[in-house]
Amino acid sequence: MDFCPIALAFSDRRCFRTGFSESATDVLLGHTFSASSRCIKTSRDFVSDPRAITVVPYRCLNVRCVDGVRVQIQVRDGAWNDCPADGMTGTITVAGYRGTVTCPAVSELDCTGDLLFMTPPTMPPPPTPQRSVCLTGRLAVAQC
């Protein structure tokens, strides 16, 4: 291949929004759209199918606080995965997925009552494609 795939953000998709049809790609990448879902940093190879390739280092995943001192993350309808017990940021693996998830520190979350807020992560700007070749679904393919 003489091109590189670049994933583009969609303005109509927010992790905490529900009510739209999830695509097969959403399922493959582990995205979960719900009121407790937040944009969480993952490794680029965080997928359920070992043959899949992705370049997107963030996923919409369910997040919750436990007793205000530690964080748990859930991928799709799977088990809740414990983040570091000390409440600090840390990397975990999730059964059924290759790659890793970076847990946010408790200090990045505000768990007050039934509400969960998270300060947005600092993300570098996406690379600027030299020339767009095609746009299909959620994946734009551009010449490098």
C-alpha positions in Angstrom: 0.0 0.0 0.0 1.2 3.5 -0.8 -1.2 5.4 1.3 -2.0 5.8 5.0 -5.4 5.6 6.6 -6.5 8.6 8.7 -9.6 8.4 10.9 -11.7 11.5 11.0 -13.9 12.7 13.9 -17.7 13.0 13.4 -19.6 16.0 14.8 -22.7 13.9 15.4 -21.0 11.3 17.7 -20.4 11.9 21.4 -19.4 9.1 23.8 -22.3 10.0 26.1 -25.0 10.1 23.5 -27.2 7.1 22.6 -30.0 6.5 20.2 -28.1 5.8 17.0 -27.2 2.5 15.3 -23.7 1.3 16.2 -21.7 0.1 13.2 -19.7 -3.1 13.0 -16.6 -0.9 13.3 -17.9 0.5 16.6 -18.2 -3.0 17.9 -14.8 -4.1 16.6 -13.0 -1.1 18.2 -14.9 -1.6 21.5 -16.8 1.7 21.5 -19.5 2.0 24.0 -22.0 4.8 23.8 -23.9 5.5 27.0 -24.4 8.2 29.7 -21.3 7.0 31.6 -19.1 6.6 28.5 -16.1 8.9 28.0 -13.3 9.3 25.5 -10.4 7.2 26.9 -6.9 6.9 25.6 -6.0 3.4 24.3 -3.2 1.9 22.3 -3.7 2.2 18.6 -4.0 -1.6 18.4 -6.9 -1.9 20.8 -9.3 -4.1 18.9 -11.3 -7.3 19.4 -10.1 -8.9 16.1 -6.4 -9.6 15.9 -6.5 -9.2 12.1 -7.9 -5.6 12.4 -5.7 -2.5 12.1 -6.6 0.9 13.4 -4.8 4.2 13.9 -7.2 5.8 16.4 -5.7 6.0 19.9 -9.0 6.8 21.7 -12.2 4.9 22.4 -15.6 5.6 23.9 -15.7 3.4 27.0 -17.8 3.2 30.1 -16.1 4.8 33.2 -17.1 4.8 36.8 -15.6 5.8 40.2 -15.6 3.3 43.1 -15.9 5.0 46.5 -14.3 8.1 45.0 -10.8 6.6 45.2 -10.4 4.4 42.2 -11.6 4.0 38.6 -13.1 1.1 36.7 -13.5 0.8 32.9 -16.0 -1.3 30.9 -15.7 -2.2 27.3 -19.0 -2.9 25.6 -21.1 -5.2 27.8 -18.0 -6.9 29.4 -16.8 -7.0 33.0 -15.7 -3.9 34.8 -11.9 -3.7 34.8 -10.1 -2.3 37.8 -7.7 0.6 37.2 -4.7 1.1 39.6 -6.0 0.9 43.2 -4.1 4.1 44.2 -6.3 6.1 41.9 -3.4 7.2 39.6 -3.3 6.9 35.9 -2.2 3.4 34.6 -2.4 1.0 31.8 -4.6 -2.1 31.8 -5.5 -4.9 29.4 -9.0 -6.1 28.8 -10.0 -9.7 28.1 -11.0 -10.3 24.5 -9.0 -7.3 23.2 -5.5 -6.8 22.0 -3.7 -3.6 23.1 -4.2 -1.5 26.2 -6.4 1.1 27.9 -4.9 4.0 29.8 -7.0 4.6 32.9 -7.6 8.3 33.9 -6.5 9.3 37.4 -9.3 9.8 39.9 -8.3 13.4 40.0 -9.4 13.8 36.4 -12.9 12.6 37.2 -15.6 14.4 39.1 -18.0 11.8 40.5 -20.7 13.8 42.3 -24.0 12.1 42.8 -25.1 10.3 39.7 -23.1 12.5 37.4 -19.7 11.7 35.9 -17.6 14.4 34.4 -14.1 14.2 32.9 -11.8 17.0 31.9 -11.0 16.5 28.2 -7.6 15.0 27.4 -5.0 17.1 25.6 -4.8 15.6 22.2 -2.3 16.5 19.4 -3.9 17.8 16.2 -4.5 15.1 13.6 -2.0 14.9 10.7 -2.9 17.0 7.7 -3.4 14.8 4.6 -1.6 15.8 1.5 -4.4 14.8 -0.9 -7.7 13.1 -0.1 -8.3 9.9 -2.0 -11.6 8.7 -0.7 -14.0 8.9 2.3 -15.9 5.7 3.2 -17.9 5.5 6.4 -15.5 6.5 9.2 -12.2 6.1 7.5 -10.6 8.6 5.2 -7.7 7.4 3.1 -5.1 10.0 2.1 -1.9 9.9 0.2 1.2 10.3 2.5 
